[in-house]
Amino acid sequence: MAQAGKGRLNYRCPSCFMRDLDIDMFYDRDRKEYYCLRCQFTGTEEKIVKWNELVRLRYGAMNQRITKFDFD
């Protein structure tokens, strides 16, 4: 296997990030894909960006202060 290296950007692993783990992915130049050392997730840059956008839905209201709880 080729030696691991960081890609142009440091992407978080979407699979680990869903479990609140902040793990950077490594880039394999031969396969032209990113991979995670912890959970064995692999994918292209487009796939990782798409999955990370889905993960961000969890944190959509992070910067809003919620003061009214009227669920009735």
N, C-alpha and C positions, 0 to 999 in steps of 0.2 A: 504494500500500500504506500502511496505517496505520503510524504511528510505533511503534516497538517499545517495550515497557515491561515491567518485571518484574511478575510476578503476585503473588498473596498470599504465596506461599512460593517460595523459590528451588529449583527442581527441577533435578537433573542430567539431562543428556541420556543416556538409557539406551544408545543406540547408541554414543556416544562413550565412555561409562563402561565398556563392555565391552572397549574398547581402551585402558583405563587413562588416559583423558583426562578431566579434570574441567571440563566445560563447562556453564555455566548456560543454562537455556532462557528464552526470552522469551515473553510472552503477547500474543496478538492478540485484542483485545476484539471486533472485528467478526466474526471467525470462531469465537470462544470456544474457542481451542485454543492450545497451546504449540508452539513451534518452536525448532529449533537453527540458529544461524547458520553452524555449521561443516559439518554433515553433511546438512542439509535434512530431518531427522526432524521429523515433526509428530504431534500426538496430543492427546487430551483428558486432563484431570487423572487420570481413572481409569486410562487406558491407561498413562500414565507411571508412576504409583504401582505398578501391576501389574508392569511391565517392570523397574523398579528393585528390586522384591522378588526377581525372578529373578536379577538381577545380584548381589545380596547373597549368593547361595548360594556364590559363589566365595570369599567371605571369612568363611564360617561358622565356621571353626576358627582365626580370626586371634588370638583371645585365649587360646588353649589352648597349653600347652607340650607338645609331642610328644617323648617320650623313648624310647619303645619302638617299634622297627620290626621286627615279626615278621610278615612276609608269607608265611611258609611254611605 
